[in-house]
Amino acid sequence: MNLVIVESPAKSKTIEKYLGKDFAVLASYGHVRDLIPKEGAVDTDHNFDMKYQVIERNERHVQAISKALKKADTLYLATDPDREGEAISWHLVELLKAKGKLKNKRVLRVVFNEITKKAVNDAIANPRELSHDLIDAQQARRALDYLVGFNLSPLLWKKIRRGLSAGRVQSPALRMIVERELEIEAFKAEEFWTIEADTEKDNQTFSAKLSHFAGEKLDKFSITNEGDASKTEQVLQAAGKNGLLITKVEKKQRRRNPAPPFTTSTLQQEAARKLGFTTQRTMRVAQQLYEGVDVGEGTVGLITYMRTDSVNLANEALEDFRAFIAERYGNDQLPKEARHFKTKAKNAQEAHEAIRPTAVERVPQEIKNHLSKDQARLYELIWKRAVACQMIHATIHTVAADLQCGEGNIFRATGSTIAKPGFMAVYLEGKDDAAKGDGDEKMLPPLIEGETVALKAIRPEQHFTEPPPRYGEASLVKALEEHGIGRPSTYASIISTLQDREYVTLEKKRFQPTDVGRVVNKFLTDYFTRYVDYDFTAKLEDELDAVSRGEEDWVPLLQKFWGPFKERIDHTQENVKRSDVTHEALDEKCPKCGEQLSIRLGRHGRFIGCNNYPTCDYTRDLNGNAEEREEPEIVEGRQCPECSSDLVIKKGRYGKFIGCTGYPKCRYIEPLEKPEDTGVSCPKCHKGTLLKRKSRRGKIFYSCSTYPDCDYAIWNQPIAEPCPKCGWPVLTIKTTKRNGTEKVCPQKECSFAESYDPPSDS
């Protein structure tokens, strides 16, 4: 008997079916143990010895594996083919060893890039040992994240505000967003004008842009005001009354090659551009496609592993793609040889394949009815991109013509036509912030040198320079990848962490830093400059990669990081005051008392206040409006149950609440609105129920009534139904614009989601 361990229960049945009756397949449900959540989990005095404990919610899964192992001769570890997967297998082995369950058992590691019968059986036939290089790299990463978070977060509490936290990789990402916002705020728009001519030939109108005037070549800022534009227009109107003379026609042919198949990063970017998916949604749906869907022939994995830096395709896959393209689109759509792409991503990690369909014959339209809406759309994107990358280039004819309007005045018209679409017949890559009105996309009539075309109008157009755009999810992922920050598997968590900490908000699909995010970033860039430096963060990723390849030892890497970092923590602790961090000096005096003003961080965000506070209470908001202090409203007919003083309605960082007028001697508080009890039992402690509450920004969430004894909390409305996939006792109801209402499992390791029709009021 053989026992196979995978991470997710969704793929266990499929793999068990492929392997037959001699194999049992169980899931670990992700990581089985983690660092103890307290100081000293990483012992910096003893070679960074790490103290682990079993993750409570997965303890029953470890017990199930332990029990099943009694009947097995061989343990196959088939967790995901990356560092995290390797570490999960190692942690499980360490737990089983400690229980004495591995005596006289063979322990083998198997990896597969796709969940197909051939891939799974090939992996079982070719096992290997656990890779301690990969395990060391993952441990080093976990230790680094712990040391930064556990030492920097308490410092943020003391110097800025309680409850804040900082991460090794999230902090440089926050810096990117804040720096872009500062660029936008510092930007000053500049006016410029262009002059366009509307012309006509053979009843086809087209436009041309003025490129030379009075013998001089124009640049962007040659015409900067309406007066100059008007004068130029008058000269051109007079010169062009008899039409425009075509003096030059250039015809060129250019090739456009297809984009490579998807990596994790490019899939997240393209799904954001074309489907409007967040990075988390993309990865959740991709996980479902990888783990397997029943498409009428039993459950089968539809795509290869979705966490990869590689753009390589296996030779067997290339042969299948070429045969399919020849049959479906014709031999003339195939290049002479298969296309091979080179990975450009900085710090490219394990050499997996690119993301591709496991069987190109599963055409999106033919299996669409077996997939959810999200699955169908993402699969189609992956399928088209993979097929297109092995098709011939597109051939595009470009035309550029110079049209003379009097002596020394030249308009230039450009256009293009697609002669042979090639791969573009299947797929065309999207762009971030594409320029409006791209000139070479226009169609031009046949133009011949020496001909004159009719001038219909001269149009001066006013423009203003625009600030750089804020980051969207696609452009932020691209920037993180270009700087070598993070890993394919971490982009989604980086973005969600910044939002969960309320350091950034997503407005109109663009990230904006909050006031707290700005202050945290300023603190980190001022006092921990090295640790939010893009190059330093990327170099650390390089070193972790070197550990994973066995080229570097992980303990010296941590020693080199920890010494200077601890010195900086201690120095900041002793020498930096809270006011140094939360106050930003202004070159302005208080109109009330004459003292210096500064920008400060208050409970409700940043404001301008007097440094002479509390003697002087002058404040105003950042827009220059003086703030009026509201008198607290007394709660009629009630007294404090602890000291009998009056109760008042106060405004705090989490909104309005009822508090005692005897503060600070009496600290009695109560919520203004009683939280609504959902009646759903807390799935973590089984003692309390889940209450409907509001976050500090008014967002609804649900948390255990026994808080702070139990800290279980979720964003979406809970329902008392167990997850059919992982058995978690509570599901949640989630509503999205695209998917409508769904029942989803709140467990990050579980990908269960299905459509949901809420019961009617009747």
C-alpha positions in Angstrom: 0.0 0.0 0.0 1.3 3.5 -0.9 0.2 6.8 0.6 0.4 10.0 -1.5 0.2 13.4 0.1 -0.9 16.5 -1.9 -1.7 20.0 -0.7 -5.2 20.4 -1.8 -8.2 17.9 -1.4 -9.5 19.0 -4.9 -6.8 17.1 -6.7 -6.6 14.1 -4.4 -9.5 12.2 -6.0 -8.2 12.8 -9.5 -4.7 11.6 -8.6 -6.1 8.5 -6.7 -8.1 7.6 -9.9 -4.9 7.8 -12.0 -2.8 5.7 -9.6 -5.2 2.9 -8.9 -6.2 0.7 -5.9 -2.7 0.4 -4.4 -2.5 4.1 -3.7 -4.4 6.2 -1.2 -4.2 10.0 -1.6 -4.7 12.5 1.3 -4.3 16.3 1.5 -2.3 18.3 3.9 -4.5 21.4 3.3 -1.5 23.6 2.8 1.2 24.2 5.5 1.0 21.9 8.5 3.2 23.9 10.9 4.5 27.4 11.3 6.7 29.4 13.6 5.3 29.9 17.1 3.6 33.3 17.2 5.8 34.8 19.9 9.2 36.4 20.5 12.1 33.9 20.2 10.6 31.8 17.4 13.8 32.5 15.5 16.7 32.2 17.9 19.2 34.7 16.6 21.8 33.7 19.3 21.9 30.0 18.2 22.3 29.9 14.5 18.7 31.1 13.8 17.2 27.9 15.3 13.5 28.0 14.4 10.7 26.9 16.8 7.7 25.5 15.0 4.2 24.4 16.1 1.4 22.5 14.3 -1.1 24.9 12.7 -4.3 24.3 14.7 -6.8 24.1 11.9 -4.7 21.5 10.1 -3.9 19.3 13.1 -6.7 16.9 12.3 -5.4 16.5 8.7 -1.9 15.6 10.1 -3.6 13.0 12.4 -5.5 11.5 9.4 -2.2 11.2 7.5 -0.5 9.7 10.5 -3.3 7.1 10.9 -3.3 6.2 7.2 0.5 5.8 7.2 0.1 2.7 9.5 -1.2 0.7 6.5 1.3 2.0 4.0 4.8 0.9 3.1 5.8 4.0 1.1 5.0 7.7 1.6 5.0 9.7 -1.6 5.2 13.5 -1.0 3.5 15.1 -4.0 3.1 18.7 -2.7 3.4 21.6 -5.2 6.6 21.8 -7.3 8.1 24.9 -5.7 9.9 26.0 -2.5 6.7 26.2 -0.5 5.6 22.8 -1.6 9.1 21.3 -0.7 8.9 22.9 2.7 5.4 21.6 3.4 6.6 18.0 2.6 9.6 18.5 4.9 7.5 19.9 7.8 5.2 16.9 7.4 8.1 14.5 7.5 9.5 16.2 10.6 6.1 15.9 12.4 5.7 12.2 11.4 9.3 11.5 12.5 8.6 13.0 15.9 5.6 10.7 16.3 7.7 7.7 15.3 5.5 7.0 12.3 8.3 6.7 9.7 10.1 3.6 11.0 10.6 1.0 8.2 8.8 3.4 5.7 10.2 4.6 2.4 9.8 8.4 2.0 10.0 9.7 -1.6 9.4 13.1 -3.1 7.5 13.3 -6.4 6.7 16.4 -8.5 4.5 17.0 -11.5 3.8 20.1 -13.5 0.3 19.1 -14.6 -2.4 16.8 -13.2 -2.8 14.4 -16.1 -2.5 10.6 -15.9 0.8 10.5 -17.8 2.4 13.3 -15.7 1.3 11.7 -12.4 2.4 8.2 -13.3 5.8 9.5 -14.7 6.4 11.3 -11.4 5.6 8.2 -9.3 8.0 6.2 -11.5 10.8 8.8 -11.1 10.8 9.9 -7.4 13.7 11.8 -5.7 14.8 12.8 -2.3 13.6 16.0 -0.5 15.7 19.0 -1.7 17.3 20.5 1.4 18.5 23.4 -0.7 14.9 24.4 -1.5 13.9 23.8 2.1 16.7 26.0 3.4 15.7 28.8 1.0 12.1 28.6 2.2 13.2 28.6 5.9 15.5 31.5 5.3 12.7 33.5 3.6 10.3 32.6 6.5 13.0 33.6 9.1 13.6 36.9 7.3 9.9 37.8 7.2 9.5 36.9 10.9 12.6 39.0 12.0 11.4 42.0 10.0 7.8 41.8 11.1 8.3 40.9 14.7 10.9 43.6 15.3 9.6 46.4 13.0 5.9 46.2 13.8 6.2 47.0 17.6 8.4 49.9 16.6 5.6 51.2 14.4 3.2 50.8 17.4 5.4 53.0 19.5 6.4 55.6 17.0 3.2 56.0 14.9 0.0 54.1 16.1 -1.0 50.8 17.7 -2.0 48.0 15.4 0.4 48.8 12.5 2.7 46.3 10.9 5.5 46.2 8.3 6.7 43.4 6.0 10.0 42.8 4.3 8.5 42.7 0.8 5.3 44.7 1.3 7.2 47.8 2.4 9.1 48.4 -0.9 5.7 47.8 -2.7 4.1 50.5 -0.5 7.0 52.8 -1.3 6.3 52.4 -5.0 2.7 53.4 -4.6 3.5 56.4 -2.3 6.3 57.6 -4.6 4.0 57.5 -7.6 1.4 59.5 -5.6 4.0 62.1 -4.7 5.1 62.4 -8.4 1.4 63.0 -9.3 1.0 65.7 -6.6 4.2 67.5 -7.6 3.3 67.4 -11.3 2.5 70.7 -13.0 0.6 70.4 -16.2 2.1 72.1 -19.2 0.0 73.4 -22.2 0.9 72.5 -25.7 -0.9 72.5 -29.0 -0.9 70.4 -32.1 -2.2 71.3 -35.6 -4.0 68.7 -37.6 -5.3 68.8 -41.2 -8.4 67.0 -42.3 -8.0 65.9 -45.9 -9.9 63.9 -48.4 -9.1 61.6 -51.3 -11.4 59.3 -53.3 -14.2 60.2 -50.8 -12.1 58.9 -47.9 -11.2 61.4 -45.2 -8.0 61.1 -43.2 -6.0 63.4 -40.9 -2.4 64.5 -40.8 -0.3 66.2 -38.1 1.8 69.2 -38.6 5.5 68.2 -38.4 7.3 71.2 -39.9 6.4 74.9 -40.0 8.3 77.6 -41.8 11.1 75.1 -42.5 11.5 74.2 -38.8 10.8 70.8 -37.3 8.2 71.0 -34.5 8.6 69.3 -31.2 6.0 68.8 -28.5 6.3 72.3 -27.0 6.9 74.3 -30.2 3.3 75.7 -29.9 2.3 76.4 -26.3 -0.6 78.9 -26.4 -3.8 79.6 -28.2 -2.4 82.8 -29.8 0.5 81.0 -31.5 -1.8 78.2 -32.6 -4.3 80.6 -34.1 -1.5 82.4 -36.1 -0.2 79.1 -37.3 -3.7 78.1 -38.4 -4.2 81.3 -40.4 -0.9 80.8 -42.3 -1.7 77.2 -43.1 -5.3 78.0 -44.2 -4.0 80.5 -46.7 -1.2 78.2 -47.9 -3.5 75.2 -48.3 -6.4 76.8 -50.1 -5.5 74.8 -53.3 -5.0 71.5 -51.4 -2.0 69.7 -50.0 0.8 68.3 -52.2 2.0 64.7 -51.5 5.8 65.1 -51.6 6.8 61.7 -50.1 5.2 58.3 -49.5 7.1 55.7 -47.5 5.8 52.1 -47.5 7.3 49.5 -45.1 6.5 46.0 -44.1 7.1 45.1 -40.4 6.7 41.9 -38.5 5.0 41.5 -35.2 5.9 38.4 -33.2 3.5 36.8 -30.6 4.0 37.2 -26.9 5.4 34.2 -25.0 3.1 31.9 -23.1 2.0 33.0 -19.6 4.1 33.2 -16.5 2.4 33.9 -13.2 3.1 37.6 -13.5 2.0 38.0 -17.1 -1.2 36.0 -16.4 -2.1 38.3 -13.5 -1.4 41.3 -15.6 -3.4 40.2 -18.6 -6.3 38.9 -16.5 -6.4 42.4 -14.9 -6.4 44.2 -18.2 -8.7 41.9 -20.2 -11.0 40.3 -17.6 -10.9 42.9 -14.8 -9.7 40.2 -12.3 -7.8 41.0 -9.2 -4.5 39.1 -8.7 -6.2 37.0 -5.9 -9.1 36.1 -8.1 -6.8 35.1 -11.0 -4.8 32.8 -8.8 -7.9 31.3 -7.2 -9.4 30.4 -10.6 -6.1 29.2 -12.0 -5.7 26.9 -9.0 -9.1 25.4 -9.8 -8.1 24.8 -13.4 -4.8 23.3 -12.3 -6.4 21.0 -9.7 -9.0 19.7 -12.0 -12.5 20.1 -13.4 -14.9 17.4 -14.7 -15.2 18.2 -18.4 -17.3 15.1 -19.3 -14.3 12.6 -19.2 -13.8 12.7 -15.4 -11.9 15.3 -13.4 -8.8 16.4 -15.2 -6.3 19.2 -14.7 -6.8 21.7 -17.5 -3.6 23.8 -17.1 -0.1 23.3 -15.9 1.2 24.6 -12.6 0.3 28.3 -12.2 3.2 29.5 -10.1 6.1 29.9 -12.5 8.7 32.3 -13.8 9.4 30.3 -16.9 8.3 30.8 -20.5 9.6 27.4 -21.6 7.3 24.8 -23.1 8.0 21.0 -23.0 9.0 19.5 -26.4 6.0 17.1 -26.2 3.7 20.1 -25.7 5.3 22.0 -28.6 4.7 19.0 -30.9 1.0 18.8 -29.8 0.6 22.6 -30.4 2.1 22.4 -33.9 0.0 19.5 -34.9 -3.1 21.2 -33.7 -2.3 24.5 -35.4 -1.6 22.7 -38.7 -4.9 20.8 -38.6 -7.1 23.7 -37.3 -5.5 26.8 -39.0 -3.4 25.3 -41.8 0.3 24.5 -42.4 0.9 28.0 -43.6 0.2 29.3 -40.1 3.1 27.4 -38.7 6.7 28.7 -38.5 9.4 26.4 -39.9 10.5 25.5 -36.4 8.9 25.7 -33.0 9.3 29.0 -31.2 11.5 28.9 -28.0 11.2 31.8 -25.6 13.9 33.0 -23.2 12.9 33.9 -19.6 13.6 37.6 -19.0 12.3 37.9 -15.5 14.9 39.0 -13.0 15.5 36.3 -10.3 13.7 33.7 -12.3 13.1 30.8 -10.0 12.5 27.0 -10.4 12.6 25.9 -14.0 9.0 24.9 -14.5 7.1 25.2 -17.7 5.1 28.2 -18.7 1.3 28.1 -18.0 -0.4 26.3 -20.8 -3.3 24.0 -21.4 -2.5 20.3 -20.5 -4.3 19.2 -23.8 -4.5 21.7 -26.6 -7.4 19.6 -28.1 -9.6 20.9 -25.3 -10.8 24.0 -27.2 -12.3 26.6 -24.8 -15.7 26.7 -26.7 -16.1 23.0 -26.6 -15.7 22.6 -22.8 -17.2 26.0 -21.8 -20.4 24.4 -20.5 -18.5 22.4 -18.0 -16.8 25.4 -16.5 -17.9 28.3 -14.3 -17.9 31.7 -16.0 -14.6 32.7 -14.4 -13.0 29.4 -15.2 -14.1 29.5 -18.9 -12.8 33.1 -19.3 -9.4 32.4 -17.8 -8.9 29.1 -19.5 -9.7 30.8 -22.9 -7.1 33.4 -22.1 -4.4 30.8 -21.3 -5.3 28.6 -24.3 -5.3 31.4 -26.8 -2.0 32.8 -25.6 -0.3 29.4 -25.7 -1.6 28.5 -29.1 -0.8 31.9 -30.6 2.8 31.8 -29.4 3.5 28.9 -31.8 1.9 30.5 -34.8 3.6 32.6 -37.5 4.3 36.3 -37.1 1.8 39.0 -38.2 2.7 41.0 -41.3 1.8 44.7 -41.1 2.1 47.2 -43.9 2.8 50.7 -42.7 2.5 53.9 -44.7 3.8 57.4 -43.9 3.2 60.3 -46.2 4.4 63.9 -46.2 1.9 66.5 -47.4 3.2 70.0 -48.2 1.0 73.0 -47.3 3.0 76.0 -48.8 6.7 76.5 -48.6 8.3 74.8 -45.5 5.0 73.5 -44.0 4.6 69.8 -43.9 1.9 67.6 -42.5 2.6 63.9 -41.8 0.0 61.2 -42.1 0.6 57.6 -40.9 -1.4 54.4 -41.1 -1.2 50.7 -41.2 -2.9 47.7 -42.6 -2.6 44.1 -41.5 -1.5 42.1 -44.5 -1.3 38.7 -42.8 -2.8 38.4 -39.3 -0.8 35.3 -38.4 -1.0 34.8 -34.6 -3.2 37.9 -34.3 -6.1 35.9 -35.6 -6.0 34.0 -32.3 -4.7 36.4 -29.7 -3.3 39.9 -29.2 -1.6 41.0 -25.9 -3.1 43.9 -24.0 -1.3 47.1 -22.9 -1.2 49.2 -19.7 -2.2 52.8 -20.2 -2.1 52.6 -24.0 -1.8 55.9 -25.7 -5.0 57.3 -27.0 -5.5 57.5 -30.7 -2.4 55.6 -31.7 -1.6 57.0 -35.2 -0.4 53.9 -36.9 -3.8 52.2 -36.4 -5.5 54.4 -39.0 -6.3 53.4 -42.5 -5.1 55.6 -45.4 -6.4 55.8 -49.0 -3.9 55.0 -51.7 -1.5 58.0 -51.9 0.8 58.8 -54.8 3.8 61.3 -54.8 3.0 64.4 -56.8 -0.8 64.2 -56.2 -2.8 66.9 -54.5 -5.4 66.1 -52.0 -8.3 68.4 -50.9 -7.9 70.3 -47.6 -11.2 70.1 -45.6 -10.1 71.8 -42.4 -7.2 72.9 -40.2 -7.7 72.0 -36.5 -5.7 73.4 -33.7 -5.9 71.0 -30.7 -5.1 72.0 -27.1 -3.4 69.5 -24.9 -1.9 69.3 -21.4 0.8 67.1 -20.2 -0.5 64.4 -17.9 1.0 63.1 -14.6 2.2 59.5 -14.5 -0.8 57.1 -14.0 -1.3 55.5 -10.6 -0.5 51.9 -10.4 -3.3 49.4 -11.2 -3.0 45.7 -10.3 -1.4 44.8 -13.6 1.1 47.7 -13.7 2.1 47.1 -10.0 2.7 43.4 -10.6 4.8 44.3 -13.6 6.8 46.9 -11.6 7.4 44.4 -8.8 8.6 41.8 -11.2 10.9 44.3 -13.0 12.5 45.3 -9.7 12.9 41.7 -8.7 10.7 42.2 -5.6 8.8 39.1 -4.4 8.0 35.9 -6.2 5.2 34.8 -8.5 3.4 33.2 -5.6 3.6 36.3 -3.5 2.3 39.1 -5.8 -1.3 38.5 -4.8 -0.6 38.4 -1.1 1.6 41.6 -1.3 -1.3 43.5 -2.8 -4.0 42.1 -0.5 -1.8 42.7 2.6 -1.4 46.4 1.7 -5.1 46.7 1.4 -5.9 44.7 4.5 -3.6 46.9 6.6 -5.4 49.9 5.1 -2.1 51.4 3.8 -3.6 51.7 0.3 -7.1 51.8 -1.2 -8.2 50.8 -4.7 -10.1 53.6 -6.3 -11.3 53.2 -9.9 -8.9 50.2 -10.2 -6.0 52.4 -9.2 -4.0 52.3 -5.9 -3.8 55.3 -3.7 -1.9 55.5 -0.4 -3.9 56.3 2.7 -2.7 58.9 5.2 -1.4 56.1 7.5 0.3 54.4 4.5 2.1 57.7 3.7 3.3 58.1 7.3 4.4 54.5 7.6 6.3 54.8 4.3 8.0 58.0 5.4 9.1 56.4 8.6 10.5 53.4 6.7 12.3 55.4 4.0 13.7 57.9 6.6 14.9 55.4 9.2 15.1 52.0 7.4 16.2 53.3 4.0 18.2 50.2 3.1 15.3 47.9 3.8 12.8 49.5 1.5 15.5 50.0 -1.2 14.5 48.2 -4.4 18.0 47.0 -5.2 18.6 45.7 -1.7 15.3 43.8 -1.7 16.1 42.3 -5.1 19.6 41.3 -4.1 18.2 39.5 -1.1 15.9 37.6 -3.5 19.0 36.7 -5.5 20.7 35.4 -2.4 17.6 33.3 -1.5 17.8 31.9 -5.1 21.4 31.1 -4.5 20.5 29.1 -1.4 17.8 27.2 -3.4 20.5 26.2 -5.9 22.9 25.1 -3.2 25.4 27.9 -3.9 25.0 29.7 -0.6 24.4 28.7 3.0 21.3 30.2 4.6 22.7 30.8 8.1 25.4 33.3 7.0 22.8 35.0 4.8 20.6 35.6 7.9 23.6 36.7 10.0 24.6 39.3 7.4 21.1 40.6 7.4 20.3 40.5 11.1 23.3 42.3 12.6 22.8 45.7 10.8 19.0 45.4 11.0 19.0 44.9 14.8 21.4 47.9 15.2 19.0 50.0 13.2 16.0 48.8 15.3 17.8 49.6 18.6 19.0 53.0 17.4 15.6 54.1 16.2 14.0 52.9 19.4 16.3 55.1 21.5 16.8 58.2 19.3 13.6 58.8 17.3 10.6 60.5 19.0 7.0 59.9 18.0 6.7 63.5 16.9 9.7 63.0 14.5 7.6 60.5 12.7 4.0 61.8 12.8 4.9 65.5 12.4 6.0 67.0 9.2 7.3 70.6 9.7 5.7 73.4 7.6 7.3 76.8 6.8 4.2 78.5 8.2 3.3 80.2 11.5 0.1 79.5 13.5 -2.4 82.4 12.8 -3.7 82.0 16.4 -0.5 82.1 18.5 2.5 82.5 16.1 4.1 79.1 16.8 5.2 76.7 14.0 2.6 74.6 12.1 3.1 71.0 11.1 1.3 68.3 9.2 0.3 65.6 11.8 -1.3 62.2 11.8 -4.5 62.1 13.9 -7.1 59.5 14.5 -8.9 60.3 11.3 -5.9 61.0 9.0 -3.5 63.8 8.4 -4.2 67.4 9.3 -2.4 70.7 10.0 -2.0 71.6 13.6 -0.1 74.0 15.9 3.1 72.7 17.6 2.0 74.6 20.7 -0.8 72.1 21.4 -2.4 71.7 23.9 -1.9 75.4 24.8 -3.1 76.3 21.3 -5.8 74.2 19.6 -5.6 75.6 16.1 -6.1 73.0 13.4 -7.2 72.8 9.8 -7.5 70.1 7.2 -4.9 69.7 4.4 -7.1 71.6 2.0 -6.9 74.7 4.2 -10.3 74.6 5.8 -10.3 75.4 9.5 -11.7 72.4 11.6 -14.5 73.1 14.0 -14.3 71.1 17.3 -17.6 69.3 17.8 -19.0 69.3 21.4 -19.6 65.7 22.4 -23.3 64.8 22.5 -24.6 63.7 25.9 -26.6 60.4 26.0 -29.9 61.4 27.7 -31.2 59.4 30.7 -28.1 57.2 31.1 -25.1 57.2 33.4 -21.8 55.3 33.3 -22.5 51.9 34.9 -19.0 51.9 36.4 -18.6 55.5 37.9 -22.1 57.1 37.4 -20.7 60.0 35.3 -22.5 61.2 32.2 -22.1 59.2 29.0 -21.3 61.0 25.7 -21.1 60.0 22.0 -17.5 60.3 20.9 -15.7 59.9 17.6 -12.7 57.5 17.5 -10.5 55.9 14.9 -13.2 53.2 14.3 -16.1 55.6 14.1 -18.5 56.8 16.7 -18.9 55.1 20.1 -20.3 55.8 23.6 -17.8 56.7 26.2 -17.6 58.0 29.8 -17.0 61.7 30.5 -14.8 60.6 33.4 -12.1 59.6 31.0 -9.2 59.0 31.6 -10.0 58.0 35.2 -12.9 55.9 33.9 -12.3 54.0 30.6 -15.8 52.6 30.1 -16.9 52.4 26.4 -19.6 50.6 24.4 -20.5 50.5 20.7 -23.0 53.1 19.5 -24.8 50.4 17.5 -25.0 46.9 19.0 -23.4 44.4 16.7 -25.9 42.1 14.9 -25.7 38.5 15.9 -25.8 36.2 12.9 -26.4 33.1 15.0 -23.6 31.2 13.2 -21.3 29.4 15.6 -17.7 30.4 15.5 -15.8 27.7 13.5 -12.6 28.3 15.4 -13.4 28.3 19.1 -17.0 26.8 18.9 -17.9 29.0 22.0 -19.1 32.3 20.5 -21.2 33.3 17.5 -20.2 35.5 14.6 -21.3 39.1 15.0 -21.7 41.7 12.2 -19.4 44.6 12.9 -17.9 47.7 11.1 -14.2 48.4 10.5 -12.7 51.8 11.1 -13.5 52.7 7.5 -17.1 51.5 7.7 -16.5 48.2 6.0 -18.7 45.3 7.2 -16.9 42.3 8.7 -17.9 39.3 10.9 -16.0 38.3 14.0 -16.4 36.1 17.1 -18.4 37.4 20.0 -15.7 36.2 22.4 -13.1 38.6 21.1 -10.3 39.1 22.2 -10.3 35.5 23.5 -10.9 34.3 19.9 -9.7 36.4 17.0 -11.6 34.7 14.2 -12.9 37.2 11.6 -14.1 37.1 8.0 -15.2 39.8 5.5 -18.2 38.0 3.9 -21.5 37.0 5.4 -21.3 33.6 7.1 -23.7 30.8 6.6 -23.8 27.6 8.8 -22.9 25.2 6.0 -19.8 23.0 5.9 -17.5 23.2 2.9 -18.1 20.2 0.7 -14.4 20.3 -0.4 -12.4 20.7 2.9 -15.1 20.3 5.6 -14.6 23.8 7.2 -17.8 24.3 9.2 -18.8 27.7 7.8 -19.1 29.0 4.3 -19.5 32.7 3.3 -21.7 34.5 0.8 -19.8 36.7 -1.6 -21.2 39.0 -4.3 -19.2 40.3 -7.2 -20.2 42.3 -10.3 -19.1 39.7 -12.7 -20.0 36.4 -10.9 -23.2 37.5 -9.0 -23.6 35.8 -5.7 -21.4 32.8 -4.7 -20.9 30.5 -1.8 -17.2 30.4 -1.1 -15.0 28.7 1.5 -13.2 31.3 3.7 -10.1 29.1 4.0 -7.3 30.4 1.8 -6.0 26.9 1.1 -9.4 25.8 -0.2 -10.7 27.0 -3.6 -14.4 26.0 -3.2 -16.8 28.4 -4.9 -20.3 27.8 -6.4 -23.1 30.1 -7.5 -25.8 30.9 -4.8 -29.4 32.0 -5.1 -30.3 33.8 -1.9 -33.7 32.7 -0.4 -36.6 35.1 -1.2 -38.1 37.2 1.6 -41.3 35.1 1.4 
